[in-house]
Amino acid sequence: MIESESFMTSPNRFFGGPTKDFFVSMLTRDIALDDAILDLVDNSVDGAMRTRQDQRGTEQMYAGCQCRLTISGTTFEISDNCGGIPKAYLENAFRLGRPKIDLDKGIPTIGVYGIGMKRAIFKIASEATVESHSADAAVRVTYTGDWMASEDDWYVPFTELGKDATLGVKITAVTIRPEISSKFTDPGFLDGLETQIAEHFAYLMKMGFEIFLNEKKINPRIVQVVDGGAGSVRPYDYEGVTDGVKMKVTIGFYRKLTREAELEEATQEGDQPVDKAGITLICNERVILHSDKTNQTGWGVASTPRYHPQFRAISGIVSFESDDASKLPVSTTKRDIEHSSALYIKALNRCMDGIQIFTSFTNKWKGREAETDQYLQEEKFTSARTVALANSEGTVVRGSGGAEKVFTPELPKPPTKTTLRRIAFSRETSEIEQLGLALLDNARALPGDVGLAAWTRALKEVGKP
């Protein structure tokens, strides 16, 4: 609010700064509750990255690092053992917005704007404390209701603490907002949060980072693709470096091809939300989009077909890595992408190349899916994140100066001649249910199963076994 006296004494200047209400009440509307909690876990990961820099590149870089969430209608607490906030970071950590990001250069974080922790706290609590124990500083910062409501006092009070054996951060909601408390009592919300953590931090957890929700350890959900070796089904793989950002696109099959009966079920009931099909987008090992089936990852763009349950076996990843988080194509919520980013557009084109290869394979083998089972055995599946075909067997992308490589698989083709023919026709639901009950003792049997049973019975009646 502009004071009249200052306006009169400075007639050619208006105050252009923010209001605290903007951060406490307005900015929190732009982020979902689960995303706010994921932001807090992200901060724990950032702490682990700072303390484990000397172990970068090792398979279990974050072994021993933990983040623990305790959530109920009356409790919200998140704590970690990831090193705490170093003294040099403290003042910036509690400012509403980050004036400088050079402290985290050289660390593969995704935070740039300096609002994540504060926005999450304001979203959840009307009063909260933050305790940090690092090697060179230990403080407790207190957010009170009066501080959040005051437009005059921008200084956050803190108390220096004694040394603690565990170096880390603990955030406690002293008073949970009523609308948030009701969500914390919903088992569906907690189940959904567990799933999002399992997806978003999957690749960090594979590197040893542990996350607990109400004392339950969360297991990672990673994307897998089949690599059967030469002469079999192999994934499409691209790797490149642009402006210091490493990009990788790997697309393939994560399961056997969709059968006709399964396709009928998906068409009737809608594709299942638990499907692993689609493309997962990762920035600095955090999942931004999981199993996406939209134009954000190339489906339905230009000549690339839209996602359909027929393509339920196709999966893959797009990943970006950089020690400069400002170069990553990620939004302020860390759960969406910056669509105008040149890096994202380049990766999108590679996604489309990969999708077209495997949708084409699916179309060519339509009606003969069982014949491809030999190529899609479980023992041939591997983590898409660890596929390195572009580097080991790929070719250099023209015009890249050697900075980009791509491996395009030669997939098996169906025999040109076949005696198989597809039969398709429609009948009333009541008739299908009647036959299903008579032939399969199941009035709710899938139409495809009923048709096959009727065909088999007819063959027997004409004398063919």
N, C-alpha and C positions, 0 to 999 in steps of 0.2 A: 504494500500500500504506500502511495507517495504522500509524504508529509507536506502540508501546505507551505511551511516555512522554507524547507529545502527547495521546493518548486519555485518559490519567489526569489530565493537567492541564487538559484542556478537556472535561469529561464531558458537556456539553450540545451539543457540536458535532462533526460528522463532516466530513472533507475531501470536498468535492463536485466537485473538479476532475478533469480527464481524466488518462489515462495516455498516455505517448508511444506505447506499443504499440498503443493504439486507432487512432492516426493512421497509424502506420507499417505495421501488419500487418492490422488489422481493416477500417478505412475503405476501404482499397484493394481489398477484395473486392467492394465495391459498384459498381465501375466497370470496364468492359471495357477492354482494352489500347488498342484503337483510339480509344475515347472519351477515354482519358487523354491520348493524343497530340493529339487535336483540342483538348483543353483548353489545351495548351501553345500551339498555333497561335492559339487565342482570345486568349491573353495578348498575343501579337504584334499582333493586330488592335487590342486595347485601346490599346496603345502608339501605334499609327498614328492612332487616333482622337484621342488627346490632342494629338498634334503637328499634326494637320490640322483642328483646330476652326475655323480661320478660312476653311476651304474647304468647309464643310458645304453641301450642296445642289448642289455642282458635279458634273458628269457623271463626271469622272475625279478624284474627291477623293483617292484613294490612289495615284495614279500615282507610280511610283518606290519605293513601299514593298514590301519583300520579306521573305519568311520561307523559310528553307532547312532541309530535313530531310535528314540523312544517317543511314541505317539499315542495319545488317548484323548478323551474328551476334556481332561483336566491337565494334561502334560504334553509339552513339546520340548524335546531336548535333542541336540545333535552334538556329538563330541568326536574327537579324533586324536590320534597320536602322531600327527604328521609334521611335527616341528614347530608349530605355533607361528605367530606373526613376528618376523624379525623387527628389531627396533627401527631400522631404516624404512620399513613399510607401514609402521603404525599410524602415522598421521594421515597418510593417503587412504589407508584401509577404512577409516571412519569418516572420510569426507564424502559428501553426496555428489559423486562424480569424481573421476580420476583426472587430475591435471597433467600427469605424466605417466607414460607406460613403459619408459625405458628400463625400470627396475626389473621387469619380467622379460626383457629381451634375452634370447638365448634359452628360454624355457617354453616348451610346447603347450601353452595354456590356450584357452579360447576366450578369456575375459579381456575386454578392452575398455569398457566405459566406466567401470568402477561403481556400479549401482546394484550389482547382484545381491550381495549380502544384506545391504540395508533395505532394499526393496522387499526381499523375502521376510526380513524381520518385521517390517511395517505391515506386510500382508497378513502375517500370522498373529502378531501380538500388539497390544496397546502399551505393554511394558515388557522389557526384556533386558537380559544381561549377556555380555560377551566376555568370557575369560580366555586370555591367551597366555601361554607359557612358552617362550622361545629361549634359545641359548643366551640371549643378551637382554631380554625384557620380559616382565610378567605384569599384566594389568587386568583390571576388571572394568569394563565400560558399561555404564548404566543408561538405558533409554527409559525415561519415565513418560507418563501421560502428559504431564505439564510441559516437558521438553518438546514432545511431538506437536503440541498445540500452540506453542509459542513461536511467533514470527520474529521476535527480537533476539532470542538466544539461540545461536547456531553452534555454540561450543558444547561438545559432548563431555560430560564429566567422567573421569576415570580415577581408579585407585590403584596404586602400585601394590603388587603382591609379592610374597616370598617365593623362593624357588620351589619348584615341584619336580618330582622324579619323572613325570610324564610330560613331554614337550608336545603341546597340541592346543586345540581350540575347543571350547565348549560354549554353545549358545543355548540359553534357557529362556523360554517364554514365561515371564512372571504372571502375566495376565493374557490369556488367549482371547481373541475376539470371538464374540458369541457365534457369528456365522461360520467361523472356522472350526470352533469346538464341535458343532453339529456334524461337520464333515468328518472330523477325526473319529467320531463314534460309528461311522458307516463302514462295515466290513468290506463293502464293494470298493470304496475309495482306497482303503489300505491294500486290497488285492491288486487294484490297478496301479498303485504306486510301486508295489513290489515288482510288477511286470515291467514298468518303465525303468526302474533302476537296473533290472536284469538285462534290459536291452541297451540302455544308454551307456552304461559303464562296462559292458560285456568284455571289451578288449583290454581294459585296464584290470579287470578282475582276473582275466587269463594271465596277466603279468604279475599276479600275486596280491593285488589290492583287495581287501575284504570289506564288505558292507553288510551290516546287520540291521534288521528292522524288527523292533520289539524282541530282541535276542535271537531272532531267526536269521541264520546266514543265507544270503541271497546268492543263487547260482547264476552264472552268465548265460545269455542266449546268443550264440554266435551263428553267423551265416556259413553254411557249408556248400560246396559244389563238388561234383564228381570229376575225377581225373583218372581215366582208365588207361592212360598211356597211349603210345602210338598205335594207330589203327582202331582206336575206340573213341568214346566221347571224352573230349577235353574242354576246359573252359576257354573263353575269350579272355585275354589278359593284356592290359595296357599300362605302361609306366612312363612318366615323364616329369621333367622339372621345368617350371616356368616362374620367373621372377622369385626364385628362392623357395617356391612351394612345390613339394613333391605331390604328384597326383597318381592315383592308381584306380583302374576300373577293371573289375573281374566279374564276369557273368557266365553262368552255366546252369546245370540242372542240380537240384538238391534232393530229388526223389524220382521215382519212376513216373512215366507219363500218365496223364489223366485218362482213365478208362471212360467208355461211353456211359456206363451206369453211374459213375461218379459225377460225370458232367451233367447228366439229367438231374441228379440230386442237387447240385450246386445251382443249376438254372432255376429249379423250382423254389429252393429255399434261400437263395442268395449266397454269395461266396462267404465262407466261414472266416470270422475275424482272427482265428488262431492260425490261419495260413501263414507259412513262412515265405510264400511267393512274393516277388517284387524286389525292389532295389533298396539297399540300406546305404545311407550317406553318412560318412564319418569325418569329423574334423578333429585332428590331434587326439585320436583314439576315443573321442566321445561320439556317440551315435546321435545325429541330428534328425534324420528321418529313418524310420524302421519299416522294412518291407513295403516300401511305397509302390503304389500301382497307378500313379497319376502321371500327368505330363511333366511334373517336377523332375522325374527321372527318365523322361523320354517316351513313355507310353502314349501312343496316339499323336505323336508329333510328326509332321510331314508324312513320310511313307511308312513310319513305324506303326504297327497295329496297336489299337487300344488293348488294355488288359482285359482278358476274358478267362473264365474258369478253365478253358481249354489249355491255357498257358500256366496252370497252377504249379507246374514243376520247375519253372524258371525263377532263379534267384541270383543275387549278386551284390557287390558292394562298389561304392565310389568313395575313395578316401583322399583327404587333403592333409598334409603335414607341413608345418612351418613353425620356426621359433619366433616369428613375428605374427602375433595373433591378429593384427590389424589387416593382414593380407588374406585371411580366411573368409570364404563367402558365407558368413553366418550372421544371423540377426542378433539384436540385443538380448532376446530371450534365450538364445543358444539352442533353440528348438525349431528353428526355421532357417531357410537359406536366403541369401541375397541374390535375387534372380538376375540382376543386371551385371553381376560380376563376370568378367571375361574368362576367368578360370572356371567358373561354374559352367558357362556356356560351352567351353572346350570339352569339359568332362561330360556334359550332356550329349554332345555329338558322339562321343565314344560309347556312352550308354546305348544310344540308338543303334550303333553298329552291332553291339553285342546282342541286344534284344532281337534284332532282325535275324541274326544267325540262328538263334534257338527257337524263335517262333516259326521260322521257315522249316526247321527240322521237325517240329511238332506237326505242322501241316502236312509234310510229306509222308509222315508215318501215321496219319489219321486213319483209324479203323484197324491198324496193325500194331497198336501200342505194345502188346505183349511181346512182340518180336524184338523190341528194344531193351527188354529187361536184362538181357545178358550184358549190356553195356553199363547198366545203372545199379550195380551191386553195392551194398552198404560198405564193404571193405575198401571201395574205391573212392569214398568221399573224404574230403579234407577241408580244413578251414579256408574260406575264400581269402582271408586276410594274409595267409602265408603262401599263397600261390605265387610263384616267381617265374612263370613261363616266358613273360615278355623279356626279362633280363637274361634268361638262360638259353631260350630257343627263338626269341622274337627277332623281327627285322627292324631296322632303323626307320622311323617315319621320315618321309621325304621333306626336306626343308627345315628339319629340327636341329641340324648340326650335331646329331648324335645324342641330343638331350631327351629324345622320346623313342620308345620301342613298343612294338605291338606284336602279339602272338594271335593269329587268326586260325582257329582249328579247322581241320578237314574232318567233317563229321560223317559217320557211316550213312550210306544211301540205301533206301529200300530196293529190292530187286525190281527190275523194270517189268517183269511179267509176274502176274499173280492170278490165281483162280478165285480169290476172294472177291465178293461183291457186297456192298452195303445195302441193307434193306431198312427203310424208314417209312412209317406211316403213323397216323394219329387215330385214336379211338376215344370214345367217351370214358370219363373217369370211372363211372359206375361199372362199365364193362371190364376195365382193367382190374378194378377191385374184385369183381366176381371171379375172374380167371385167376387172380393172385391167390384168392382164398382156396379155389379148387385145386390149383396146381402146386402151390407153395405153402398152403396153409397160412397165408399171410395176406390179408386184404390190403395192407399198406406197402406191399413190395414195390420196388422201383419198376416203372414201365419196361425198362430194358431187360430186367430179370424175368418179368412176366412173359415178354415176347420171346426170350431165349427158351424158356421152359415150354412154351406152346410150340415153338419150332421143333424142339427135341422130341416132344411127344408125337408131333405129326410125322416126323421121320420114322419113328418106331412103328407107327400105324401103317406106313406104306412099306414096311419091311426093311428099312435101312437102319442098322444099329448106330 
